[in-house]
Amino acid sequence: DTRTTLSMLDFKASKSDLARWSSGDVGVAFGAEVRRETQKDDRDPNVDGTIQFVDSVTGVANVSNVAAVSPNPDSGGSRTVSAAYVEFAVPLFG
């Protein structure tokens, strides 16, 4: 079973005539974003090491209980990413 999620909040705004400058209008743009990502991979018990194969002759154990399949442990993770910006458009010459 595999599950991934993505949650995002995004805000942007701008104003082209924030202030009057001698050579024209000063503009501003700004924004912010927050993103949350998660991932969970729950492998079959015969592959993730829950049910191991034990050789009845040698007693040697193998993590995978399925022939010719490499063991794959369960995995998962999450991260939160945040960003913000502000920019100004300032005319230098009119």
Secondary structure, DSSP 8 states (H G I E B T S, - for coil): -EEEEEEEEEEEEEEEEEEEETTEEEEEEEEEEEEEEEEEE---TTTSSSS-EE-TTT--EES--STT------EEEEEEEEEEEEEEE--S--
